[in-house]
Amino acid sequence: MKKVLCLLFAILLILAALSSAFAEQYAYVKTPTKDGTVYVRKVAGAGQPVAGVAKNGDTLIVLKKGNTWHKVRVVRTGVEGYMYGTYIRFINSGGGGDGGSGGGSSYYDPTYRPDPSRADTDTVINKYGYVNSSDGYANMRWGAGTNYPVITRQYQGTQLWVLDQNGAWYRCVDNAGRIGYVNRNLVNLGNTVSNYSGKTGVIRSSDGYASVRSGPSTSYAQLYTMYVGQSITAYTSSGDWFKIASPGSWSDGYVFRQLIRFYSRAVTTGSVNIRTGPGTTYSKLGVLYNGSGVTLLATNGSFSRVDTGSAIAYVSNKYLSY
């Protein structure tokens, strides 16, 4: 009897190990639209009770594969349940998020967490632009609208780096490093960045992934794929493509400019008040404690407008480390 129990215990350990190994299989959500969502259900089947919702590009841990429904855990929220297979793309699948096709391996870091900068619906641009206004200048503002205060004026012919588009507005970086929003009708887009070095960002793609290629066009071989939210570092560019540093043991490669969201992340260096506007005279919304991470939306040298993950607020730059 004792031998039987030991054998059963050994079998259980093996099954647990296999289950644990399988639970490390990763996938991501693919919906028909870049801002789409899909239900995670408590029981497999259409119309079953809903456990939660996943967004396009969300990373999934596959807990159990089925025929048409798979049991998954959404990394971003921790929600577990069943998702219809049509909306799941397994990490080991081929393809490329730059419109190209073909196979290729996948580079995936299971420890990463999606960056909040990917949750918005801004269109990535990543081109140089030049101010072109009949008034001879364009206002750079804290947000995408004339209701936001002006950070500074950008004068005729001034070169800006256009990061992304939010409706009728471009989010730009000027030569002084300030970030702000300029009406897109006042900026003529030029060529992509050249001799670019050391800027970090994340993969942004409506497909949930991006091809990394051996050269700067879809005619080059696909080396591997990277997934929405994964970090990259670019150090040069060619035409519409950025060359990125090798993640892990993989080769350096090229990613199409619109599949990278360059962002500025910052960390608080002490407890700091967050406010409704860029100054100490504005109302206090709360406190960020030492070591809190934020995403910079706009800056003027003294204050930054940030996304804390739960609120949009203003923080003194004295307490931010970029």
VOGU-3710 file (C-alpha; in Angstrom, 3 decimals, decimal comma):
1> mkkvlcllfa> 0,000/0,000/0,000  2,827/2,346/0,899  4,480/1,719/-2,472  1,205/2,446/-4,286  0,814/5,745/-2,425  4,397/6,731/-3,255  3,797/5,884/-6,914  0,600/7,937/-6,967  2,395/10,835/-5,312  5,194/10,676/-7,920
11> illilaalss> 2,646/10,670/-10,743  0,921/13,692/-9,216  4,248/15,534/-9,027  4,956/14,781/-12,684  1,475/15,939/-13,719  1,892/19,108/-11,667  5,234/19,813/-13,318  3,754/19,266/-16,761  0,797/21,483/-15,895  3,143/24,197/-14,628
21> afaeqyayvk> 5,278/24,013/-17,751  2,220/24,231/-19,983  0,866/27,185/-18,016  3,862/29,150/-19,182  2,605/29,147/-22,781  1,841/32,691/-23,866  -0,565/34,203/-26,364  -2,077/37,617/-27,048  -5,500/39,024/-27,896  -6,238/39,920/-31,539
31> tptkdgtvyv> -9,521/41,723/-32,238  -10,743/43,129/-35,585  -10,067/46,710/-34,404  -7,060/48,132/-32,563  -9,222/49,347/-29,650  -11,419/46,238/-29,568  -12,292/44,142/-26,523  -13,315/40,532/-25,965  -15,125/38,806/-23,104  -13,414/36,371/-20,757
41> rkvagagqpv> -16,154/33,995/-19,623  -16,455/31,941/-16,451  -17,507/28,863/-18,437  -16,610/27,972/-22,031  -19,377/28,977/-24,396  -21,114/31,987/-25,935  -23,601/33,629/-23,584  -21,960/32,232/-20,438  -21,352/34,539/-17,429  -18,587/37,087/-17,946
51> agvakngdtl> -15,510/37,017/-15,686  -13,907/40,088/-17,227  -12,790/41,794/-20,416  -9,486/41,738/-22,341  -8,224/44,366/-24,786  -6,620/43,992/-28,178  -2,922/43,244/-27,648  -3,314/42,001/-24,070  -0,890/39,242/-23,124  -2,433/35,926/-22,100
61> ivlkkgntwh> -1,094/32,965/-20,167  -2,687/29,844/-21,654  -3,827/27,661/-18,789  -5,652/25,021/-20,821  -6,111/24,618/-24,559  -9,438/23,426/-25,909  -10,911/22,955/-29,380  -12,666/26,327/-29,785  -12,437/27,803/-26,260  -9,230/28,149/-24,237
71> kvrvvrtgve> -8,756/28,823/-20,555  -6,497/31,853/-20,095  -5,242/34,391/-17,581  -5,010/38,038/-18,697  -1,574/39,272/-17,538  -2,617/42,921/-17,272  -5,605/42,310/-14,976  -5,154/38,792/-13,586  -8,644/37,785/-14,778  -8,984/34,059/-15,493
81> gymygtyirf> -11,586/32,392/-17,647  -12,416/31,091/-21,095  -11,866/32,965/-24,354  -13,073/32,077/-27,828  -10,145/30,913/-29,961  -10,853/33,339/-32,817  -9,480/36,155/-30,643  -6,303/34,367/-29,534  -2,942/34,407/-31,297  -0,393/32,022/-29,865
91> insggggdgg> 3,142/33,329/-29,443  4,729/30,683/-31,665  2,707/31,722/-34,718  4,396/33,409/-37,692  3,445/36,592/-39,491  4,466/40,178/-39,135  2,893/43,385/-37,932  4,391/45,540/-40,689  2,195/44,214/-43,437  4,773/41,649/-44,519
101> sgggssyydp> 4,349/37,921/-44,289  6,493/34,928/-43,629  7,765/32,902/-40,741  10,359/33,706/-38,154  10,917/33,012/-34,521  9,481/34,990/-31,623  11,314/36,939/-28,984  9,198/37,165/-25,854  10,059/38,167/-22,307  7,431/36,640/-19,989
111> tyrpdpsrad> 8,353/39,036/-17,174  7,311/42,214/-19,017  4,140/44,129/-18,143  2,286/46,233/-20,728  3,111/49,929/-20,551  0,158/52,268/-19,979  1,196/54,300/-23,019  -0,195/51,574/-25,282  -3,725/51,860/-23,868  -4,622/55,019/-25,796
121> tdtvinkygy> -5,765/55,246/-29,408  -3,151/57,743/-30,658  -1,728/57,113/-34,130  2,053/56,704/-34,112  3,855/59,095/-36,514  7,609/59,249/-35,661  8,582/61,839/-38,261  10,245/65,204/-38,254  7,899/68,115/-38,918  8,227/71,865/-39,510
131> vnssdgyanm> 6,003/74,667/-38,255  4,087/76,281/-41,114  1,619/78,936/-39,953  0,233/82,092/-41,568  0,611/83,729/-38,131  4,308/82,904/-38,085  4,030/80,629/-35,054  2,124/77,704/-33,537  1,164/77,270/-29,893  2,449/74,162/-28,148
141> rwgagtnypv> -0,104/73,151/-25,510  -0,379/70,811/-22,526  -3,040/68,707/-24,216  -4,807/68,025/-27,514  -7,167/71,007/-27,600  -7,349/74,805/-27,431  -8,787/74,523/-23,920  -5,333/73,483/-22,648  -2,862/76,184/-21,559  0,043/77,120/-23,829
151> itrqyqgtql> 3,485/75,756/-22,908  5,391/77,828/-25,459  5,265/79,212/-28,988  6,994/77,393/-31,832  7,916/79,808/-34,620  7,749/79,474/-38,398  10,150/76,869/-39,763  10,984/75,389/-36,352  11,766/71,703/-36,530  9,753/69,386/-34,275
161> wvldqngawy> 9,815/65,649/-33,824  6,220/64,444/-34,229  5,662/61,458/-31,948  2,000/60,659/-32,523  -1,375/62,061/-33,549  -4,323/62,576/-31,220  -7,286/63,652/-33,345  -6,474/67,044/-34,886  -3,284/67,384/-32,820  0,292/66,169/-33,009
171> rcvdnagrig> 2,243/65,376/-29,833  5,707/66,787/-30,482  9,145/67,214/-28,942  10,973/70,497/-29,599  14,733/71,140/-29,715  14,715/72,081/-26,016  13,247/68,682/-25,107  9,793/70,030/-24,223  6,850/67,786/-25,053  3,499/69,229/-26,066
181> yvnrnlvnlg> 0,629/69,275/-28,533  0,486/71,333/-31,748  -2,437/71,556/-34,170  -1,572/69,256/-37,074  -2,670/71,878/-39,635  0,282/73,994/-38,491  2,938/71,292/-39,011  4,253/69,926/-42,298  5,614/66,397/-41,904  9,080/65,729/-43,280
191> ntvsnysgkt> 11,342/62,672/-43,221  11,928/60,224/-40,415  14,597/60,666/-37,769  18,210/60,138/-38,815  21,233/59,250/-36,657  18,854/58,442/-33,835  20,477/57,052/-30,714  19,510/55,625/-27,374  15,775/56,373/-27,274  13,548/53,762/-25,656
201> gvirssdgya> 9,974/52,867/-26,396  7,497/50,039/-26,690  6,002/48,041/-29,537  2,663/49,474/-30,695  0,664/47,595/-33,311  -3,007/47,059/-34,087  -2,050/43,473/-34,937  -0,629/42,956/-31,451  2,897/42,310/-32,708  5,621/43,625/-35,021
211> svrsgpstsy> 8,141/41,986/-37,316  11,825/42,618/-36,686  13,637/42,358/-40,007  17,246/42,055/-41,126  17,016/45,260/-43,184  14,890/48,404/-43,568  12,008/47,097/-45,710  9,550/44,215/-45,926  11,737/42,623/-48,613  14,261/41,652/-45,927
221> aqlytmyvgq> 13,960/38,448/-43,939  11,948/38,424/-40,736  14,283/37,649/-37,843  11,652/37,358/-35,110  8,500/39,025/-33,823  7,959/41,241/-30,801  4,678/41,918/-29,054  2,709/44,955/-27,960  4,159/46,505/-24,817  7,634/45,013/-25,137
231> sitaytssgd> 10,472/47,495/-24,634  12,896/48,474/-27,400  15,917/50,754/-27,770  16,515/52,417/-31,149  19,946/53,675/-32,127  19,686/54,642/-35,799  17,186/54,759/-38,659  16,944/54,244/-42,383  14,022/55,692/-44,313  10,861/54,630/-42,506
241> wfkiaspgsw> 12,589/52,034/-40,327  14,310/52,175/-36,945  17,179/49,855/-36,110  16,747/48,447/-32,618  19,208/46,899/-30,229  19,099/43,160/-29,809  16,700/41,944/-27,102  18,498/39,212/-25,190  20,590/36,947/-27,414  18,796/37,870/-30,639
251> sdgyvfrqli> 20,209/39,955/-33,488  19,779/43,681/-33,959  17,050/44,373/-36,498  14,710/46,892/-38,095  11,146/47,804/-37,115  8,780/49,976/-39,153  8,477/53,484/-37,666  4,741/53,296/-36,920  5,143/50,113/-34,865  7,212/51,806/-32,143
261> rfysravttg> 5,749/54,142/-29,550  8,584/56,240/-28,141  7,723/57,392/-24,681  9,258/59,147/-21,744  8,997/57,261/-18,503  9,891/58,883/-15,213  10,133/57,813/-11,587  9,445/59,973/-8,553  12,473/60,641/-6,346  10,397/61,411/-3,269
271> svnirtgpgt> 6,828/61,947/-2,154  5,305/64,629/-4,388  1,900/66,256/-4,791  -0,001/65,738/-8,025  -2,033/68,768/-9,095  -4,755/69,905/-11,485  -2,380/72,262/-13,327  1,313/73,072/-13,906  2,053/75,042/-10,743  1,825/75,018/-6,957
281> tysklgvlyn> -1,204/77,339/-7,050  -3,332/74,579/-8,593  -5,415/72,244/-6,453  -3,820/69,088/-5,064  -5,255/65,806/-6,340  -3,179/63,468/-4,215  0,364/62,244/-3,567  2,785/60,041/-5,489  5,228/58,260/-3,232  8,937/57,718/-3,792
291> gsgvtllatn> 9,653/55,345/-6,668  6,280/55,720/-8,400  6,446/55,321/-12,185  4,625/57,688/-14,538  4,352/58,294/-18,287  5,160/61,828/-19,455  2,521/63,367/-21,701  3,811/66,961/-21,820  6,591/68,976/-20,171  7,802/72,561/-19,876
301> gsfsrvdtgs> 10,948/72,312/-17,766  9,258/73,030/-14,433  6,247/70,719/-14,481  5,147/67,627/-16,348  1,685/66,421/-17,272  1,716/62,717/-16,501  -0,343/59,563/-16,661  -0,054/57,878/-13,257  -1,997/54,829/-14,402  -5,087/55,981/-12,527
311> aiayvsnkyl> -5,166/59,731/-13,242  -3,859/62,475/-15,518  -2,149/65,113/-13,369  0,737/67,583/-13,120  3,953/66,953/-11,175  6,950/69,152/-10,377  9,997/68,076/-12,386  12,152/68,526/-9,248  10,737/65,208/-8,046  11,025/63,271/-11,320
321> sy> 13,967/61,258/-12,594  13,844/60,676/-16,379
//
